[in-house]
Amino acid sequence: MTKFIKFYQKKWHYRLITLLNDDLISDDEKTEIETHALNHELGDQITENYIADFTLPEGIAFNYLVDGKKMTVPMVTEEPSVIAANNNGAKIIATAGGFTTKIESRLMIGQVILENIDDADNVINQINEHQLDLIKIANTARPSLVKRGGGARWVRVRKLAADLISVDLAIDVQEAMGANSVNTMMEAVGETLQTQFKQDVLMSILSNYATDSLVESSCSIPFTLLDSAGISGEHIAKKIVSASRLAQLDPYRAVTHNKGIMNGIDAVLIALGNDWRAVEAGAHAYASKDGQYRGLTKWSIVSDNLVGIIKLPMPIGVVGGSIDIVPMVKINKKMMGIKSAKELASLVASVGLAQNLAALKALVSEGIQKGHMGLQLKSLAVKVGAVDEEVAQLTELLKNENRPDTEVATKKLNELRKKGDN
């Protein structure tokens, strides 16, 4: 009798054969997948049911001056305008003296959720009386973290409903993102609450809402550095302040405002092997902390300067997980010269502020599409088959078209090639 082998148990090559035999891919597609399996041994360690590496382009942003230190920033993104805009925003801010950052603490929050509570106040009092015991239990579960100077710092108990309580622990995870450490420690605390305190535990897990891992980045830009295409820097500064106010008042605008910020932040976090999804979730929750979704940045005018500030949770790390094993992540870390999680958090927040400056400046002056279109037209040229020097030539031709699309681009490319043949 032939033993059935599950997909994840199969060797990489046989996974592809399975997909081929099931008519999910063709022979040519199998060959294409094989060319994108850059390191299937490593891929098997990182993801489940690995078949190939899905690559995104990586570029570099320069011009960063954060707390007096010059930095080069790798960014992974498929959006053509993100890095160009980021470079522009960072250059303006660097010329004005750079970014100044502040981090008050760097703690992750873990939760043990207790349900079916009969007397919430009594349970809360009982847990509060044993806070030091719970901290000790948590730290015992992760002695290596404590040895490095980290560990549980404090306990907080919150009544979510008459029958539901959250026992929160704040944990110093040192230089790591810390998800595994926090989860391990919370499960140990949860087991104690269940066995010794006789409480029903619904779940024990970290929270990605890292309100005790906030980072703030700010900048001050003289009006003269904002002059653009005949528009005075003072006028642009006032418009940016108005746009910032709009993002505080209108959630419809705030979502797009923050999406632009995360364009830059996500691109850096992906390049550094961090959990960008966790940062996204925490950032958007923080944008809603007062009950309405608002922009993550605020811009104001002080004397003859445009002053910007961004503040958001930043639960990131420089060690652990894929950070230590993915070759490009290790290269990117070296390129950036960043040694600590706090230094990385300061940079990432600054990237978000630079991205926002570039976007708002474009919006209130020449419009967002002018900068976007040149890069989008280049992508369109590649899409219709332009190669080498044809890409630049076709892009220039498409700039003169009112409504450039695939049909127009294909026609212009054919005309360009006929002209070249002649």
Buried (B, 14 or more C-beta within 10 A) or exposed (E): EEEEEEEEEBEBEEBBEBBBEEEEBEEEEBEEBBEEBEEBEBBBEBEEEBBBBEEEEBBEBBBBBBBEBEBEBBBBBEBBBBBBBBBBBBBBBBBBEBBBBBBEEBBBBBBBBBBEBEEBEEBBEBBEEBBEBBBEBBBEBBEEBBEBEBBBBEBBBEBEEEBBBBBBBBBBBBBBBBBBBBBBBBBBBBBBBBEEBEBEBBEBBBBBBBBBBBBBBBBBBBBEBBBBEEBEBBBBBBBBBEBBBBBBEBBEBBBEBBEBBBBBBBBBBBBBBBBBEBBBBBBBBBBEEEEEBBBBBBBBBEEEBBBBBBBBBBBBBBBBBBBEEBEBBEEBBEBBEBEBBBBBBBBBBBBBBBBBBBBBBBBBBEEBEEBBBBBBBBEBBBEBEBEEEBBEBBBEBBEEEEEBEEEBBBEBBEEBBEEEEE
